[in-house]
Amino acid sequence: MRAWLTAFVVAVSLLVGAPTPQADASEGSLAVRIDALTPSALSDRGTIRMRGVIRNTGDTPWSAVQAYLVIPRSPFQSRAQIQTAIEDGQSYTGERVIDAGSFDEVGTLAPGASAPFDIRVPVRRLGLAGPGGVYPVGVQVLATDAEGERSSNAVARATTFLPWVDDSAAAVPAGLVFPFTPTWEAADPDWEQVAGSVANGQLRNYLDAARATPRAGRTIVLDPSLLDELAHLTDPDEVPDGAEVTQEQAAAVRLWLDQLRELALDSTTWIVSYARPDELALNRYPENAEALWKQVDAATSAALVEHALTGSRASWPTISGVTRSMLEDVRARDDGPTLVSRRSVPDWEPRLGSVVNLETTSGPLPLLVNGTLPDTPGVETAVTLRQRVLTDAALAVLSRESDPGSRADALTIVDPSWNPGASGVAVAAQAVSVRGSGSLTRPVTASDLVRASPLSYTGSVPDDVDTTSLPATLLDRVATFSRTATLFNEVLVDDERVDLSRSVVEDLSVRWRQDPDVALQKVDRQISALQSELAGISIDSPSTITLSSRRGGFPLTVANDTRRTVRVGLSLDADNPALDLQDIDAVEIAPGERHTVTVEVDLGEQTSSTVTARLVTESGAGFGDPAVFNIRSSNVGLIVWIAMGAAGLLVIATWARRFLGRRRRRRAEPDATEHPEDDDE
């Protein structure tokens, strides 16, 4: 009965208190944020104090600016009620408190100007229904525009929540999950802006907020590529082209990286795949998935070794990029947890807990569900995040009280682009400590919930999604780059080898979804660069080689015109299968050197053969342009040699016969002179 009455009161409040459609905050050119709120949980005594800043983002002034506290008289008692209220009217919070002294007179705001507001309202003056749920509370801004018009509808608003539960309620498990991954665009990052963010901006404040969170309630989700990308900013020789990073900024980046490593080693840390590869694309186009996942594992492991980091492996697909088939692939590779959004598990309920098990053909897969409430009006500040966690905790208390089997908790995944501000780095942490939450929560990590025998999720998982993933053409080219990179490293000696797995995997990042054509051009350049280096290794040989006999040797020269020491061999193939050629074992060749080998060949009864010589690695992988040449033998066979010998003997015999005949004629001439009468006769 109480729940029905509450729902009725909320519905009536929505109908009565909701502003008209013309009261759109974007039309007013005023923006407001909540920077401080006390208390963090309601009671029947004390005063609600809300502070923040109102800023004029337009080109015209606003006058008579006033800030009002807004709160309903009855609480929300379920997440569903809160979601419905937020989705039906982003501007709704409740009744505007207009009593004298309960609102703040801010004054006039010129274009670009900002001013603080400070509202104080005693709880006893609000007529609240009491404990038993969560009260939306916010600020609404009224003002007069440059034309002198003033509407009763708010021109700016921000909303958060105040829980109110019985003091006797058991503490609810609560924790903050801080993902660390590059949040800038992959195609053309503004490195100077990134360096400034690390020095004294969002990244600096985000890391400090994580460090301020109690260890027992802190989980780090780390993409190792973040450390590699930022490390380039610390070395003047590696700063990306066109970026100007000062020495002070470089020092700030080094400090930030050191502190992140320390934080990761001192926390419950989940390591996600390097550069967050597009798991949906690899599932949709599996032709090269196995080979590419090997590169992902190699890249992740290499980065962890280089940065001396450890942690449990986890998977982190995109919010709307999860299918049943993809999760089956994830579990087949590993049994680590996977971060998913509510839209990926549409039948999930908070009573199941933030961590549930999904049964797959390979076994149970732990899912960490990001069950955060929809965005409320206003900027997410440290205060609103704290109140979001406490709201989840209060709703979890109600869930556990009404359902003994409920595992509801208040584990919250923080947006990696969230900026708590320099003054708010320790505020959100209050929500996950017993003291800071007023005993409403107790700290836990995501791993604590994974180890606590999670309940099974038996609901549906999408078989397909409309999400645009990386295209198949890009994955095919990345696979070619992967094969070329593997070949390139096989050619180099151990001391010369370079880790190209990270370069390969960077091209698979989900960050390229917005610029796949740019990614494709990048991959083509990377392939061309490697092929150009491999082309510096070549075979020198004549087009024709003549042997003096059917057996013999001939030289082949391998030239290394690269700047690296290589280790290559030769594979020899003849067009005549009867010709047996032995391959040449791999040898080391220094940069700029040439190495000549002698190839032994036995032509047998063949007079010639076409031979193809190809460069190969030690594993036998061929590369480069082959050398094709013809081998001929001057050997004409035994019969020909006999014939040639007989001919020679005949020549000698003929010469001897002539010589002997000439001698006989010479001896006969004296006889003719001594007996002239013979001539007469």
C-alpha positions as CSV (number, residue, x, y, z in Angstrom):
1,M,0.0,0.0,0.0
2,R,2.9,2.3,0.9
3,A,4.5,1.8,-2.5
4,W,1.3,2.4,-4.4
5,L,0.6,5.6,-2.4
6,T,4.2,6.8,-3.1
7,A,3.9,6.1,-6.8
8,F,0.6,8.0,-6.8
9,V,2.1,11.0,-5.1
10,V,5.1,11.0,-7.5
11,A,2.8,10.8,-10.5
12,V,0.7,13.8,-9.2
13,S,3.9,15.7,-8.5
14,L,5.1,15.1,-12.1
15,L,1.9,16.3,-13.5
16,V,1.7,19.4,-11.4
17,G,5.4,20.3,-11.0
18,A,6.7,19.6,-14.5
19,P,7.6,22.7,-16.4
20,T,6.2,23.6,-19.8
21,P,8.1,22.5,-22.9
22,Q,9.4,26.1,-23.5
23,A,11.5,25.8,-20.3
24,D,14.5,24.2,-22.0
25,A,17.8,24.9,-20.3
26,S,19.6,25.1,-23.6
27,E,17.4,28.0,-24.6
28,G,18.4,30.1,-21.7
29,S,22.2,30.2,-22.2
30,L,22.7,29.8,-18.5
31,A,24.3,26.8,-17.0
32,V,24.4,25.7,-13.4
33,R,26.4,23.1,-11.5
34,I,26.2,21.7,-7.9
35,D,29.6,21.8,-6.2
36,A,28.6,21.1,-2.6
37,L,25.7,19.6,-0.8
38,T,25.2,18.9,2.9
39,P,24.1,16.6,4.4
40,S,24.9,13.7,2.1
41,A,21.9,11.8,3.6
42,L,18.7,13.3,5.0
43,S,17.4,13.1,8.6
44,D,14.6,14.9,10.4
45,R,16.9,17.6,11.6
46,G,19.5,19.9,10.2
47,T,19.6,22.1,7.1
48,I,20.0,21.3,3.5
49,R,22.7,23.5,2.1
50,M,23.5,23.5,-1.6
51,R,26.3,25.5,-3.3
52,G,27.5,25.8,-6.8
53,V,28.1,28.1,-9.8
54,I,25.8,29.7,-12.4
55,R,27.5,30.7,-15.7
56,N,26.3,32.8,-18.6
57,T,27.2,30.9,-21.7
58,G,25.4,33.2,-24.1
59,D,26.0,36.5,-25.8
60,T,23.4,38.6,-23.8
61,P,23.2,39.6,-20.2
62,W,20.8,38.1,-17.6
63,S,19.5,40.1,-14.7
64,A,17.7,39.4,-11.4
65,V,19.2,35.9,-11.4
66,Q,17.8,33.7,-8.6
67,A,18.6,30.2,-7.5
68,Y,15.9,28.0,-5.8
69,L,16.1,24.7,-4.1
70,V,13.7,22.0,-5.6
71,I,12.7,18.8,-3.8
72,P,9.5,16.6,-3.7
73,R,7.7,15.9,-0.5
74,S,7.7,12.1,-1.0
75,P,10.7,9.9,-1.8
76,F,11.3,7.5,-4.7
77,Q,11.4,3.9,-3.5
78,S,12.8,2.1,-6.5
79,R,15.2,2.6,-9.3
80,A,12.3,2.2,-11.8
81,Q,10.5,5.2,-10.4
82,I,13.6,7.3,-10.6
83,Q,14.3,6.2,-14.2
84,T,10.7,6.9,-15.3
85,A,10.8,10.4,-13.8
86,I,14.2,11.2,-15.4
87,E,13.2,9.8,-18.8
88,D,9.8,11.4,-18.8
89,G,11.1,14.9,-17.9
90,Q,14.8,15.6,-17.6
91,S,14.0,18.9,-15.8
92,Y,11.8,17.4,-13.0
93,T,13.0,17.4,-9.4
94,G,10.0,18.4,-7.3
95,E,8.5,21.5,-5.7
96,R,10.3,24.8,-5.8
97,V,11.0,26.3,-2.3
98,I,10.0,29.9,-2.6
99,D,9.8,30.9,1.1
100,A,11.6,34.1,1.9
101,G,15.2,33.5,2.7
102,S,15.2,30.1,1.1
103,F,16.6,31.2,-2.3
104,D,19.7,33.1,-3.4
105,E,19.7,36.4,-5.1
106,V,22.6,36.1,-7.5
107,G,22.1,39.4,-9.4
108,T,23.2,40.2,-13.0
109,L,25.4,38.0,-15.2
110,A,27.2,39.5,-18.2
111,P,28.0,37.3,-21.2
112,G,30.8,34.8,-20.1
113,A,30.5,35.8,-16.5
114,S,29.8,33.4,-13.6
115,A,28.7,33.7,-10.0
116,P,28.3,31.4,-7.0
117,F,25.0,30.5,-5.4
118,D,24.4,29.3,-1.8
119,I,21.0,28.0,-0.8
120,R,20.0,26.9,2.8
121,V,16.7,25.4,3.8
122,P,15.9,23.7,7.1
123,V,14.6,20.2,6.6
124,R,11.7,20.8,9.1
125,R,10.3,23.5,6.8
126,L,10.0,21.1,3.8
127,G,7.3,18.8,5.1
128,L,9.0,15.7,3.8
129,A,7.3,12.3,4.2
130,G,10.3,10.9,6.1
131,P,12.7,8.0,5.6
132,G,12.1,5.2,3.2
133,G,13.7,6.1,-0.1
134,V,15.5,8.7,-2.2
135,Y,14.6,12.4,-2.6
136,P,15.6,14.1,-5.9
137,V,17.0,17.5,-4.9
138,G,18.2,20.2,-7.2
139,V,18.6,23.8,-8.1
140,Q,16.5,25.8,-10.6
141,V,17.5,29.2,-11.9
142,L,15.1,32.0,-12.8
143,A,16.3,35.2,-14.5
144,T,15.2,38.1,-16.7
145,D,16.6,38.2,-20.2
146,A,18.0,41.1,-22.2
147,E,14.5,42.1,-23.5
148,G,13.1,42.3,-20.0
149,E,11.1,39.2,-20.1
150,R,11.0,36.8,-17.2
151,S,9.4,33.3,-17.2
152,S,8.3,31.3,-14.2
153,N,10.0,28.4,-15.9
154,A,13.6,27.7,-15.0
155,V,16.3,28.7,-17.5
156,A,18.9,26.4,-16.0
157,R,18.8,23.5,-13.6
158,A,20.9,20.7,-12.0
159,T,19.7,17.7,-10.1
160,T,21.1,15.1,-7.7
161,F,19.6,12.9,-4.9
162,L,19.4,12.7,-1.2
163,P,18.8,9.3,0.4
164,W,16.9,8.9,3.7
165,V,16.8,5.4,5.2
166,D,16.5,4.1,8.7
167,D,19.6,4.3,10.8
168,S,19.3,0.6,11.7
169,A,19.7,-0.5,8.0
170,A,22.7,-2.8,7.3
171,A,25.5,-1.2,5.4
172,V,25.5,-2.0,1.6
173,P,28.5,-3.0,-0.4
174,A,29.8,0.0,-2.4
175,G,32.8,0.8,-4.4
176,L,34.1,3.0,-7.3
177,V,35.5,1.5,-10.5
178,F,37.9,3.8,-12.2
179,P,38.7,3.0,-15.9
180,F,41.9,4.4,-17.3
181,T,42.0,4.5,-21.1
182,P,42.8,7.1,-23.7
183,T,39.7,9.3,-24.2
184,W,41.0,11.5,-27.0
185,E,40.4,10.9,-30.7
186,A,42.8,8.4,-32.4
187,A,43.0,10.2,-35.8
188,D,44.4,13.6,-34.8
189,P,44.8,14.0,-31.0
190,D,45.6,17.4,-29.6
191,W,48.7,16.4,-27.6
192,E,49.2,19.8,-26.1
193,Q,45.7,19.7,-24.7
194,V,46.4,16.2,-23.4
195,A,49.6,17.3,-21.7
196,G,47.7,20.2,-20.1
197,S,45.0,17.8,-18.9
198,V,47.7,15.7,-17.2
199,A,49.4,18.7,-15.7
200,N,46.5,20.4,-14.1
201,G,43.2,19.4,-15.8
202,Q,40.8,16.4,-16.1
203,L,43.4,13.6,-16.1
204,R,45.2,15.1,-13.1
205,N,42.0,15.5,-11.1
206,Y,40.7,12.1,-12.2
207,L,43.8,10.3,-11.0
208,D,43.7,12.2,-7.7
209,A,40.1,11.2,-7.2
210,A,41.0,7.5,-7.7
211,R,44.0,7.9,-5.3
212,A,41.7,9.5,-2.7
213,T,39.3,6.5,-2.8
214,P,39.9,3.9,0.0
215,R,41.8,0.9,-1.2
216,A,39.1,-1.4,0.0
217,G,36.5,0.3,-2.2
218,R,38.7,1.0,-5.3
219,T,38.9,-0.9,-8.5
220,I,41.2,0.2,-11.4
221,V,40.4,-0.9,-14.9
222,L,43.6,-0.2,-16.9
223,D,44.2,-0.1,-20.7
224,P,48.0,-0.3,-20.9
225,S,48.1,1.7,-24.1
226,L,47.4,4.8,-22.0
227,L,50.8,4.6,-20.5
228,D,52.5,4.2,-23.9
229,E,50.7,7.1,-25.5
230,L,51.5,9.4,-22.6
231,A,55.1,8.2,-22.3
232,H,55.8,9.7,-25.8
233,L,55.2,13.2,-24.2
234,T,58.0,12.7,-21.7
235,D,60.8,12.2,-24.3
236,P,61.6,15.2,-26.6
237,D,62.7,12.7,-29.3
238,E,59.3,11.0,-29.3
239,V,56.9,13.9,-29.0
240,P,54.5,13.6,-31.9
241,D,55.1,15.9,-34.9
242,G,53.6,19.3,-34.5
243,A,53.1,19.0,-30.7
244,E,54.8,21.5,-28.4
245,V,55.2,20.1,-24.8
246,T,57.0,22.2,-22.3
247,Q,59.6,20.7,-19.9
248,E,57.2,21.4,-17.0
249,Q,54.4,19.5,-18.8
250,A,56.8,16.6,-19.6
251,A,57.7,16.5,-15.9
252,A,54.1,16.5,-14.9
253,V,53.3,13.6,-17.3
254,R,56.2,11.6,-15.8
255,L,54.9,12.2,-12.3
256,W,51.3,11.3,-13.4
257,L,52.5,8.0,-15.0
258,D,54.5,7.1,-11.9
259,Q,51.5,7.7,-9.7
260,L,49.3,5.7,-11.9
261,R,51.6,2.8,-11.7
262,E,51.8,3.0,-8.0
263,L,48.0,3.2,-7.8
264,A,47.6,0.2,-10.1
265,L,50.0,-1.9,-8.0
266,D,48.3,-0.8,-4.8
267,S,44.7,-1.5,-6.0
268,T,42.5,-4.3,-7.2
269,T,43.4,-3.8,-10.9
270,W,41.8,-5.3,-14.0
271,I,43.9,-5.2,-17.2
272,V,41.9,-4.9,-20.4
273,S,43.3,-5.7,-23.8
274,Y,45.8,-3.2,-25.2
275,A,44.1,-0.2,-26.9
276,R,40.6,-1.8,-26.4
277,P,40.4,-3.7,-29.7
278,D,37.0,-3.7,-31.4
279,E,35.7,-7.1,-30.1
280,L,32.5,-6.7,-32.0
281,A,34.3,-6.4,-35.3
282,L,36.5,-9.3,-34.6
283,N,33.5,-11.4,-33.8
284,R,31.6,-10.2,-36.9
285,Y,34.6,-10.9,-39.3
286,P,36.4,-13.9,-37.8
287,E,38.6,-14.8,-40.8
288,N,41.7,-13.3,-39.2
289,A,40.5,-13.1,-35.6
290,E,42.6,-15.9,-34.2
291,A,45.9,-14.4,-35.5
292,L,44.9,-10.9,-34.4
293,W,44.0,-11.9,-30.9
294,K,47.4,-13.4,-30.6
295,Q,48.8,-10.0,-31.4
296,V,46.5,-8.5,-28.8
297,D,47.7,-10.8,-26.1
298,A,51.4,-10.2,-27.2
299,A,50.9,-6.4,-27.1
300,T,49.2,-6.4,-23.7
301,S,51.8,-8.7,-22.2
302,A,54.7,-6.7,-23.6
303,A,53.2,-3.4,-22.2
304,L,52.7,-4.9,-18.8
305,V,56.3,-6.2,-18.7
306,E,57.7,-2.8,-19.9
307,H,55.7,-0.9,-17.2
308,A,56.2,-3.5,-14.5
309,L,52.4,-3.9,-14.0
310,T,50.2,-6.9,-13.0
311,G,46.5,-7.5,-12.7
312,S,43.6,-9.7,-13.6
313,R,42.6,-9.8,-17.3
314,A,39.2,-8.4,-18.2
315,S,37.3,-7.5,-21.2
316,W,35.7,-4.1,-21.9
317,P,33.6,-3.9,-25.1
318,T,31.7,-0.7,-26.0
319,I,28.4,0.2,-24.3
320,S,26.2,-0.9,-27.3
321,G,28.6,-3.4,-28.9
322,V,27.8,-6.7,-27.1
323,T,26.2,-9.7,-28.6
324,R,25.7,-13.3,-27.4
325,S,28.1,-14.6,-29.9
326,M,30.8,-12.1,-28.9
327,L,30.4,-13.0,-25.2
328,E,30.8,-16.7,-26.2
329,D,34.1,-15.7,-27.9
330,V,35.2,-13.8,-24.8
331,R,34.7,-16.8,-22.6
332,A,36.4,-19.1,-25.0
333,R,39.5,-17.1,-24.7
334,D,39.5,-16.4,-21.0
335,D,37.4,-16.6,-17.9
336,G,38.0,-13.1,-16.7
337,P,35.2,-10.6,-16.1
338,T,33.6,-8.5,-18.8
339,L,32.2,-5.0,-18.3
340,V,28.8,-4.5,-19.9
341,S,26.1,-1.9,-19.9
342,R,22.4,-2.5,-19.0
343,R,21.4,-2.5,-22.6
344,S,23.5,-5.6,-23.2
345,V,21.6,-7.5,-20.5
346,P,18.1,-5.9,-20.7
347,D,16.6,-8.3,-18.2
348,W,19.1,-7.5,-15.5
349,E,17.7,-6.2,-12.2
350,P,19.6,-4.4,-9.4
351,R,18.5,-7.1,-7.0
352,L,20.9,-9.5,-8.9
353,G,23.9,-7.4,-7.9
354,S,26.4,-5.6,-10.1
355,V,28.2,-8.8,-10.9
356,V,26.3,-11.7,-12.4
357,N,27.3,-15.0,-14.1
358,L,26.3,-15.6,-17.7
359,E,26.3,-19.3,-18.7
360,T,28.2,-19.9,-22.0
361,T,29.2,-23.1,-23.8
362,S,32.7,-22.7,-22.3
363,G,31.5,-22.1,-18.8
364,P,30.3,-19.2,-16.6
365,L,31.4,-15.7,-17.6
366,P,31.3,-13.0,-14.9
367,L,29.6,-9.8,-16.1
368,L,30.1,-6.4,-14.3
369,V,27.0,-4.5,-15.2
370,N,27.1,-0.8,-15.4
371,G,23.7,-0.2,-13.9
372,T,24.0,3.6,-13.3
373,L,20.9,5.8,-13.4
374,P,20.2,7.9,-16.5
375,D,21.9,11.3,-16.6
376,T,20.2,14.0,-14.7
377,P,20.2,17.7,-15.6
378,G,23.5,19.5,-14.9
379,V,27.1,18.6,-15.0
380,E,28.3,15.5,-13.2
381,T,30.4,16.9,-10.3
382,A,32.1,15.2,-7.4
383,V,29.1,15.9,-5.3
384,T,26.5,14.5,-7.7
385,L,28.6,11.4,-8.2
386,R,28.8,10.9,-4.4
387,Q,25.0,11.3,-4.2
388,R,24.5,8.9,-7.1
389,V,26.4,6.2,-5.2
390,L,24.5,6.9,-2.0
391,T,21.3,6.8,-3.9
392,D,22.1,3.3,-5.2
393,A,23.0,2.3,-1.7
394,A,19.7,3.6,-0.3
395,L,17.7,1.7,-3.0
396,A,19.8,-1.4,-2.3
397,V,18.8,-1.1,1.4
398,L,15.1,-1.1,0.4
399,S,15.6,-4.0,-2.0
400,R,17.4,-6.1,0.6
401,E,14.7,-5.3,3.2
402,S,11.9,-6.4,1.0
403,D,13.7,-9.3,-0.7
404,P,15.9,-11.6,1.4
405,G,17.5,-13.0,-1.7
406,S,18.5,-9.5,-3.1
407,R,22.2,-8.9,-3.8
408,A,21.7,-5.2,-4.6
409,D,24.8,-3.1,-4.1
410,A,26.2,0.3,-4.9
411,L,29.2,-0.5,-7.1
412,T,29.6,2.4,-9.5
413,I,31.7,2.6,-12.7
414,V,33.1,6.1,-13.2
415,D,33.2,7.7,-16.6
416,P,36.9,8.0,-17.6
417,S,36.3,11.5,-19.0
418,W,34.8,12.7,-15.7
419,N,36.4,15.7,-14.1
420,P,35.8,16.1,-10.4
421,G,37.6,19.4,-10.3
422,A,40.7,20.1,-8.2
423,S,38.6,20.8,-5.1
424,G,36.4,17.7,-5.4
425,V,39.0,14.9,-5.7
426,A,38.1,13.5,-2.2
427,V,34.4,14.1,-2.3
428,A,33.2,11.0,-4.2
429,A,35.3,8.8,-2.0
430,Q,33.1,9.6,1.0
431,A,30.3,7.5,-0.5
432,V,32.3,4.2,-0.2
433,S,33.5,4.6,3.4
434,V,31.6,3.7,6.5
435,R,32.2,7.1,8.1
436,G,31.8,9.2,5.0
437,S,28.4,7.5,4.1
438,G,27.1,7.6,7.7
439,S,27.3,3.8,7.9
440,L,25.1,3.5,4.8
441,T,27.8,1.7,2.8
442,R,30.9,-0.5,3.4
443,P,33.7,-0.6,0.8
444,V,34.1,-3.5,-1.7
445,T,36.0,-4.0,-4.9
446,A,34.7,-5.5,-8.1
447,S,36.8,-8.6,-7.5
448,D,35.2,-9.0,-4.1
449,L,31.8,-9.3,-5.8
450,V,33.2,-11.7,-8.4
451,R,34.5,-14.0,-5.7
452,A,31.2,-13.9,-3.8
453,S,29.4,-16.5,-5.9
454,P,27.4,-14.2,-8.1
455,L,23.9,-15.0,-9.1
456,S,23.2,-16.2,-12.6
457,Y,21.8,-14.0,-15.3
458,T,19.2,-16.0,-17.2
459,G,17.8,-13.2,-19.3
460,S,18.3,-12.3,-22.9
461,V,21.5,-11.0,-24.6
462,P,21.1,-9.4,-28.0
463,D,21.9,-11.7,-30.9
464,D,22.8,-8.7,-33.0
465,V,23.2,-5.0,-32.6
466,D,23.0,-2.0,-35.0
467,T,26.3,-0.7,-33.7
468,T,28.8,0.2,-36.4
469,S,32.1,-1.6,-35.9
470,L,35.4,-1.4,-37.7
471,P,34.9,-2.6,-41.3
472,A,36.1,-6.0,-42.7
473,T,38.4,-4.2,-45.1
474,L,40.3,-2.6,-42.3
475,L,40.6,-5.9,-40.4
476,D,42.0,-7.6,-43.5
477,R,44.7,-4.9,-43.9
478,V,45.6,-5.1,-40.2
479,A,46.0,-8.8,-40.7
480,T,48.3,-8.2,-43.6
481,F,50.3,-5.7,-41.4
482,S,50.4,-8.4,-38.7
483,R,51.9,-11.0,-41.1
484,T,54.3,-8.5,-42.5
485,A,55.4,-7.4,-39.0
486,T,55.9,-11.0,-37.9
487,L,58.0,-11.7,-41.0
488,F,60.0,-8.5,-40.5
489,N,61.0,-9.5,-36.9
490,E,61.9,-13.1,-38.1
491,V,64.4,-11.5,-40.5
492,L,66.1,-9.5,-37.8
493,V,68.6,-10.9,-35.3
494,D,67.4,-11.0,-31.7
495,D,69.1,-7.8,-30.7
496,E,67.5,-5.9,-33.6
497,R,63.9,-7.1,-33.2
498,V,61.2,-4.5,-32.4
499,D,57.9,-5.0,-30.7
500,L,55.4,-4.3,-33.5
501,S,52.5,-6.1,-31.9
502,R,51.4,-2.8,-30.1
503,S,51.5,-1.0,-33.5
504,V,49.3,-3.7,-35.0
505,V,46.8,-3.7,-32.1
506,E,46.5,0.1,-32.0
507,D,44.9,-0.2,-35.5
508,L,42.1,-2.4,-34.0
509,S,41.1,0.1,-31.3
510,V,37.4,1.0,-31.0
511,R,38.5,4.6,-31.2
512,W,39.0,4.2,-34.9
513,R,35.2,3.6,-35.4
514,Q,34.8,7.3,-36.1
515,D,37.6,7.4,-38.7
516,P,38.0,4.0,-40.4
517,D,39.3,5.5,-43.6
518,V,42.0,7.4,-41.8
519,A,42.9,4.1,-40.0
520,L,43.1,2.3,-43.3
521,Q,45.5,4.9,-44.7
522,K,47.6,4.6,-41.5
523,V,47.8,0.8,-41.9
524,D,48.8,1.0,-45.6
525,R,51.6,3.3,-44.6
526,Q,52.8,0.9,-42.0
527,I,52.8,-2.0,-44.4
528,S,54.6,0.0,-47.0
529,A,57.3,1.0,-44.5
530,L,58.0,-2.6,-43.6
531,Q,58.0,-3.8,-47.1
532,S,60.4,-1.0,-48.1
533,E,62.8,-2.2,-45.4
534,L,62.5,-5.8,-46.5
535,A,63.2,-4.8,-50.1
536,G,66.6,-3.7,-48.9
537,I,67.6,-7.3,-48.7
538,S,68.1,-8.8,-52.2
539,I,69.8,-11.6,-54.2
540,D,72.5,-10.8,-56.8
541,S,72.8,-13.5,-59.5
542,P,73.5,-13.6,-63.3
543,S,70.7,-14.5,-65.6
544,T,72.6,-17.5,-66.9
545,I,75.2,-19.8,-65.1
546,T,77.3,-22.2,-67.1
547,L,79.0,-25.2,-65.4
548,S,82.0,-26.9,-66.8
549,S,80.6,-30.3,-66.0
550,R,77.3,-31.8,-64.9
551,R,78.5,-31.3,-61.3
552,G,79.8,-28.1,-59.9
553,G,79.1,-25.0,-57.8
554,F,78.1,-21.4,-58.6
555,P,78.0,-18.3,-56.4
556,L,74.9,-16.4,-55.1
557,T,75.2,-13.1,-53.2
558,V,72.8,-11.8,-50.7
559,A,73.0,-8.0,-50.2
560,N,71.8,-6.3,-47.0
561,D,71.2,-2.6,-47.8
562,T,69.2,-2.0,-44.6
563,R,70.4,-0.4,-41.3
564,R,69.8,-3.6,-39.3
565,T,71.6,-6.9,-38.9
566,V,69.6,-9.6,-40.5
567,R,69.6,-13.4,-40.6
568,V,68.4,-14.9,-43.8
569,G,68.8,-18.1,-45.9
570,L,68.0,-19.1,-49.4
571,S,65.4,-21.5,-50.8
572,L,66.2,-23.0,-54.1
573,D,63.8,-24.6,-56.5
574,A,64.3,-25.9,-60.0
575,D,61.7,-26.3,-62.7
576,N,62.9,-29.9,-63.3
577,P,62.0,-32.1,-60.4
578,A,64.9,-34.4,-61.2
579,L,67.3,-31.6,-60.2
580,D,68.1,-31.8,-56.5
581,L,69.1,-28.5,-54.9
582,Q,70.0,-28.0,-51.2
583,D,68.6,-24.9,-49.5
584,I,71.2,-22.5,-47.9
585,D,71.0,-22.2,-44.1
586,A,70.3,-18.8,-42.7
587,V,73.4,-16.6,-41.9
588,E,73.8,-13.2,-40.3
589,I,74.6,-10.3,-42.5
590,A,75.6,-6.9,-41.0
591,P,74.1,-3.6,-42.3
592,G,75.5,-2.7,-45.7
593,E,77.3,-6.0,-46.1
594,R,77.1,-8.7,-48.8
595,H,77.4,-12.4,-48.2
596,T,78.2,-14.8,-51.0
597,V,77.4,-18.5,-50.8
598,T,78.3,-21.4,-53.1
599,V,75.5,-23.5,-54.3
600,E,76.4,-27.1,-55.3
601,V,74.4,-28.6,-58.1
602,D,74.3,-31.9,-60.0
603,L,72.5,-31.6,-63.3
604,G,72.8,-35.3,-64.0
605,E,71.7,-36.0,-67.5
606,Q,70.1,-32.6,-67.9
607,T,71.8,-30.0,-70.0
608,S,70.0,-27.0,-68.4
609,S,67.4,-26.0,-65.8
610,T,65.6,-22.8,-64.6
611,V,66.2,-22.2,-60.9
612,T,64.4,-19.8,-58.5
613,A,66.2,-18.5,-55.4
614,R,64.1,-16.9,-52.7
615,L,65.1,-15.2,-49.5
616,V,63.7,-17.1,-46.4
617,T,63.7,-16.7,-42.7
618,E,64.9,-19.4,-40.3
619,S,61.4,-20.8,-40.1
620,G,61.2,-21.0,-43.9
621,A,59.0,-18.0,-44.6
622,G,59.8,-16.5,-47.9
623,F,59.9,-12.8,-48.7
624,G,61.2,-10.3,-51.3
625,D,61.6,-10.6,-55.0
626,P,63.0,-14.0,-56.1
627,A,66.0,-14.4,-58.4
628,V,65.4,-16.5,-61.4
629,F,68.3,-17.8,-63.6
630,N,69.2,-20.6,-66.0
631,I,71.9,-23.2,-65.2
632,R,73.7,-24.8,-68.2
633,S,76.3,-27.5,-68.3
634,S,79.2,-27.6,-70.9
635,N,79.3,-31.4,-70.3
636,V,78.2,-33.3,-73.6
637,G,78.4,-36.8,-72.3
638,L,80.8,-39.8,-72.5
639,I,80.0,-40.8,-76.1
640,V,80.8,-37.3,-77.2
641,W,84.1,-37.3,-75.3
642,I,84.9,-40.7,-76.9
643,A,84.0,-39.4,-80.3
644,M,86.1,-36.3,-79.7
645,G,89.0,-38.6,-78.6
646,A,88.6,-40.8,-81.7
647,A,88.6,-37.7,-83.9
648,G,91.7,-36.6,-82.2
649,L,93.3,-39.9,-82.8
650,L,92.3,-39.8,-86.4
651,V,93.8,-36.4,-86.7
652,I,97.0,-37.7,-85.2
653,A,97.0,-40.8,-87.4
654,T,96.4,-38.7,-90.5
655,W,99.2,-36.4,-89.5
656,A,101.6,-39.4,-88.8
657,R,100.7,-41.0,-92.1
658,R,101.5,-37.8,-94.0
659,F,104.7,-37.4,-92.0
660,L,105.9,-41.0,-92.6
661,G,104.9,-40.8,-96.3
662,R,107.0,-37.7,-96.8
663,R,110.0,-39.4,-95.2
664,R,109.6,-42.4,-97.5
665,R,109.5,-40.1,-100.5
666,R,112.6,-38.4,-99.4
667,R,114.5,-41.7,-99.0
668,A,113.5,-42.7,-102.4
669,E,114.9,-39.7,-104.2
670,P,118.7,-40.7,-103.9
671,D,118.0,-44.1,-105.4
672,A,116.6,-42.5,-108.5
673,T,119.7,-40.3,-109.0
674,E,122.2,-43.3,-108.8
675,H,120.4,-45.4,-111.5
676,P,119.4,-43.0,-114.3
677,E,119.0,-45.9,-116.7
678,D,116.0,-46.8,-114.8
679,D,114.5,-43.6,-116.0
680,D,115.4,-44.5,-119.6
681,E,113.8,-47.7,-119.3
